[in-house]
Amino acid sequence: MSSSAARLNADVEMDVASAVRTKRAIRAFDDRSLAEADLERILDAGRRAWSSKNLQRWDFIVCRGREHLQALAAVGRDAGHLAGAAVAIALVTPDPRGPDAPLSIIFDLGQAAANMSLVAWELEIGSVPATVYDQELVSRLLKLPPDRHCEYLLSLGYPADPALLRAPSRPGGRKLLSTIVHDEVW
């Protein structure tokens, strides 16, 4: 590997590590719309996520209408942030609880959501997931086909307080690595 390639790889790793370390959940947004090019980059990051056997068992529904976002805020106990988001992305899959559904559907969806959240962070756009508790309501609001399921929505928008996007970690916010890592066996 050439020294410039090694330097490029080190820069990429540093940027990714920094994003993982400093990304924050943003639940309060200002009223600006997202630029279409930024939204497309975020969606493309989800599309490019790894998936089990490369099956890519996801679809994304982009929701922007204020009334639609307010209605979607009722799908979960802590989903109120959807009402103030510039955009919500519904993460749609086959039902992960279905008889022939592998657990990897949810793992794959998590990777797509993480990719979207990290690219949003790079664009200074905040994000936070919402868990769906009312499947009947979300299915009706999104007009999902009977074989589709939405377990999560991702709120996106410019933070109401931009300083929160890269705020320092709170003391005690994460478990110490030494308390969760085991070598070879428990």
KALIN-V312085 format. One record per backbone hydrogen bond with DSSP energy under -0.5 kcal/mol. NH is the residue of the N-H (numbers start at 1). CO is the residue of the C=O. If there is no record, write none. Layout:
BEGIN
nh=(NH;NH)
co=(CO;CO)
END
This chain:
BEGIN
nh=(6;7;8;9;10;11;12;13;14;15;16;17;18;19;20;21;22;23;24;26;27;30;39;40;41;42;43;44;45;46;47;48;49;54;55;58;59;61;62;63;63;69;70;71;72;73;74;75;76;79;82;83;84;85;85;86;87;88;89;90;90;91;92;92;93;98;101;102;105;106;107;108;109;110;111;112;113;114;115;116;117;118;119;120;121;122;123;124;125;126;127;128;130;132;133;133;134;135;138;139;140;141;142;143;144;148;149;151;151;152;153;154;155;155;156;157;160;162;164;165;166;167;173;179;180;180;181;184;185)
co=(2;3;4;5;6;7;8;9;10;11;12;13;14;15;16;17;18;19;165;127;25;158;35;36;37;38;39;40;41;42;43;44;46;51;52;56;92;90;60;61;88;65;66;67;68;69;71;72;73;76;79;80;81;81;82;156;156;63;154;61;88;152;59;90;149;95;98;100;102;103;103;104;105;106;107;108;109;110;111;112;113;114;115;116;117;118;119;121;120;157;24;155;153;151;75;131;75;133;134;135;136;137;138;139;139;145;93;91;149;91;130;89;128;153;87;126;28;160;161;162;163;164;170;176;176;177;177;182;183)
END
